[in-house]
Structures are given as C-alpha cells and as structure tokens.
C-alpha cells in the first residue's frame, strides 16, 4: 500500500515525512511506558518476607480468593507499616499473631487491640481451609468485617476457623521459624511473649525467587 505522503502535494510531503518519523518514536515511548508500568509485580507474583531474629518467614498471597486483603496488606508492606511491629500473641503449636501498630511503641497492654481509625477490610471467605502454614486476617470479636492490619499464621489445622476468618496467604518458607516463635516463653497468664519478638522488616520479593509449592490441602 502506498504511503500517505506519496498521495499528497509536494508541499505536504516534508511534513508527513516528519510525522512518519515521529510516529515510530511515539510508539517506542509508549511501549517503554507500558514496560515501566509492568515493572511492579502483580499480587500473585509477590511474596512477603518477614525478617525476625530467629530467621525469615516467607508467605505467598491468594489474590484470586482474597483480592481486597491482598491489596491492602501489600500496600501496607510497601509503605513500611509492619517494620518494627511484633508478634504479640503466641500459642505453642497453634498460632502466632502480629501486625498491630500499637506493638511498635505502645504500652504492652495495648498490643493486639489495634487502632479504631484504621480502615476495615470486608470478609472474603473461600473454600480454603485453615491448615498448617495458613496466613489469615485477625479481626475484632464477632465482627467478620473488621480486619485491619493484624494477621495470624497457623501452626496446625484449625477447622473451627474456616469461613470465620479470611485466608489470604500461605507460608512457603520458614515454618520452622513460625514454630520457634509459637513456643516462645510468655508472660504468665497471657499469650504475650516475655521478650518482644519484632518483625525487623517486612518486604515484598518476586515469587520466582522461591520454589513452587503444591496446592493447599
């Protein structure tokens, strides 16, 4: 097919030749912009890496079944929200729980109560079950739509929690660290560790850095 310029009077050909040069350049810039936009990994391609003094805990996300929880937790991680928070609740062989901003600098008796000003995430229940390694959203009392920032990790199966708490992830590395933390000595009469167990940092890394795991059972 002849070019548009070949059909125009001579006085227009110089202009159109410039346009034909500009269009490929614009296309290149647009492709480059699209590539930059795609640099941030999708929710499913990112994992959370929790660094503690006992080692790292790595968990993947389930954006297909809990998109709102995944988006919120990943946004909080990117902002550095979890850095310095603690695993304030530990139960041997059962669970560990953390992510309360009060545990950064607040009094220990406020750890676990959260902040009422934080936006709530509506429940996103699914067919997933609370098995060992499950990462699930903590909430307030019987309000299933009151999750904010706190989460817990199961050390064993808890079928009684299915469809009661939103599952948004699963540990793929570091369950031995979860077990160590769950067995930490606690203040008498509480589930709070005697010594603060801090999340030194929580970051997002590419899922491809870790081997694939079988489907959750």
C-alpha positions in Angstrom: 0.0 0.0 0.0 1.5 3.4 -0.9 2.2 5.8 1.9 0.0 8.7 2.7 2.8 11.1 1.6 3.0 9.8 -1.9 -0.6 10.8 -2.5 -0.2 14.4 -1.2 1.1 17.5 -3.0 4.9 18.1 -2.7 4.4 20.9 -0.1 2.9 18.5 2.3 5.4 15.7 1.9 8.1 17.2 4.1 5.6 17.5 6.9 4.3 14.0 6.5 7.8 12.5 6.4 8.3 14.2 9.8 5.1 12.6 11.0 6.2 9.2 9.8 9.4 9.6 11.8 7.6 10.8 14.9 5.0 8.0 15.0 7.6 5.2 15.4 9.2 7.3 18.2 5.9 7.8 19.9 5.2 4.1 19.6 8.6 3.3 21.2 7.9 5.7 24.1 4.5 4.2 24.7 5.9 0.7 24.7 8.6 1.9 27.1 6.0 3.5 29.4 4.0 0.3 29.3 7.1 -1.7 30.3 7.7 0.6 33.2 4.2 0.2 34.4 4.6 -3.5 34.3 7.7 -3.5 36.4 5.8 -3.8 39.6 5.0 -7.5 40.1 1.4 -8.5 40.2 -0.1 -9.5 43.6 0.3 -13.2 42.7 3.9 -12.7 41.7 5.0 -11.2 45.0 5.7 -12.8 48.4 6.1 -11.3 51.8 9.4 -11.8 53.6 9.3 -11.2 57.3 12.7 -10.9 58.9 13.0 -11.8 62.6 15.9 -12.6 64.9 15.0 -16.3 64.5 15.1 -16.3 60.7 12.8 -15.4 57.8 9.2 -16.3 57.3 8.0 -16.1 53.6 4.4 -16.3 52.6 2.6 -16.1 49.2 -0.7 -14.3 48.6 -4.0 -15.6 47.3 -5.3 -12.6 45.3 -7.8 -14.7 43.4 -9.7 -15.5 46.5 -8.9 -12.5 48.8 -8.1 -9.6 46.4 -9.0 -6.8 48.9 -6.9 -8.3 51.7 -4.0 -9.0 49.4 -4.1 -5.4 48.0 -4.3 -3.8 51.5 -1.6 -6.0 53.1 0.8 -5.5 50.2 0.2 -1.7 50.2 1.0 -1.7 53.9 4.1 -3.7 53.3 5.3 -1.3 50.6 4.8 1.6 53.0 6.9 0.0 55.7 4.0 -0.2 58.0 4.9 -3.6 59.5 8.6 -2.8 60.2 9.1 -2.8 63.9 5.7 -4.4 64.8 5.7 -7.5 66.9 4.3 -11.0 67.1 2.3 -10.1 70.2 0.4 -13.4 70.5 2.0 -16.8 70.5 0.4 -20.2 71.4 2.6 -23.3 71.3 1.9 -25.5 68.3 -1.2 -23.4 67.5 -0.5 -19.9 66.0 1.4 -16.7 66.1 -0.2 -13.3 65.5 1.1 -9.9 64.8 0.9 -6.7 62.8 -0.6 -4.3 65.4 0.9 -0.8 65.1 0.5 -0.5 68.9 3.3 -3.0 69.3 5.8 -0.6 67.8 6.0 1.9 70.6 2.7 1.5 72.6 2.3 0.0 76.0 2.3 -3.8 76.1 -1.2 -3.9 77.5 -2.4 -2.3 74.3 -0.8 -4.8 71.9 -3.5 -6.7 70.0 -6.2 -4.1 70.4 -5.3 -2.3 67.1 -6.4 1.2 66.2 -10.0 2.1 65.6 -9.1 4.7 63.0 -7.7 2.1 60.6 -9.9 1.2 57.6 -11.6 -2.1 57.8 -11.4 -4.8 55.2 -14.7 -6.8 54.4 -14.5 -10.5 54.8 -13.5 -12.6 51.8 -14.3 -16.2 52.6 -13.4 -19.0 50.3 -13.1 -22.8 50.0 -9.6 -22.6 51.5 -9.1 -24.2 54.9 -7.0 -23.2 58.0 -4.3 -25.7 57.7 -0.7 -25.6 58.9 1.0 -22.5 57.3 -2.2 -20.6 56.6 -2.0 -16.8 56.8 -5.3 -15.3 57.8 -6.7 -11.9 58.8 -7.3 -11.3 62.5 -10.5 -9.3 63.4 -12.4 -7.8 66.3 -14.7 -10.0 68.3 -17.6 -11.4 66.2 -17.4 -8.7 63.5 -16.3 -10.7 60.4 -15.8 -7.5 58.5 -13.4 -5.8 61.0 -10.0 -6.9 59.8 -7.4 -4.1 59.5 -3.7 -4.9 59.7 -3.2 -7.9 62.0 -2.8 -11.4 60.8 -2.0 -14.8 62.2 -0.2 -17.9 61.0 -1.5 -21.4 61.8 1.0 -23.9 63.2 -1.6 -26.7 62.8 -5.1 -27.1 61.3 -7.9 -25.1 62.8 -11.1 -26.2 61.0 -13.2 -24.2 63.5 -11.9 -21.0 61.9 -12.9 -21.9 58.4 -15.3 -19.2 57.0 -14.8 -17.2 60.1 -11.5 -15.5 59.2 -10.3 -14.5 55.8 -7.4 -16.6 54.4 -5.2 -14.5 52.2 -1.9 -16.4 52.1 0.3 -19.4 52.9 3.8 -19.8 54.3 6.2 -21.2 51.7 9.4 -21.0 53.7 10.3 -20.6 57.3 7.6 -22.7 59.1 10.4 -23.8 61.4 10.7 -20.1 62.4 6.9 -19.9 63.0 7.2 -23.0 65.3 10.1 -21.4 67.2 8.2 -18.2 67.8 5.0 -20.1 68.8 7.0 -21.8 71.6 8.5 -18.6 73.0 8.0 -18.2 76.8 5.1 -16.0 77.6 4.1 -13.6 80.4 2.2 -15.7 83.0 -1.5 -15.8 82.3 -1.2 -14.3 78.8 -0.1 -15.3 75.3 2.3 -12.3 75.0 6.0 -13.3 74.7 8.2 -12.2 77.6 10.7 -10.8 75.2 9.4 -8.7 72.3 9.5 -10.7 69.0 9.9 -8.0 66.4 9.3 -8.0 62.7 12.6 -6.4 61.9 11.4 -5.8 58.3 8.6 -7.0 56.1 9.2 -6.6 52.3 7.8 -7.9 49.0 10.0 -10.0 46.8 9.4 -11.8 43.5 7.6 -15.1 43.8 10.1 -16.5 41.3 12.9 -16.3 43.9 11.3 -19.3 45.7 10.4 -22.8 44.5 6.8 -23.7 43.6 4.7 -25.2 46.3 1.9 -27.8 46.0 -1.8 -26.6 46.1 -3.1 -26.1 49.7 -4.7 -29.1 51.2 
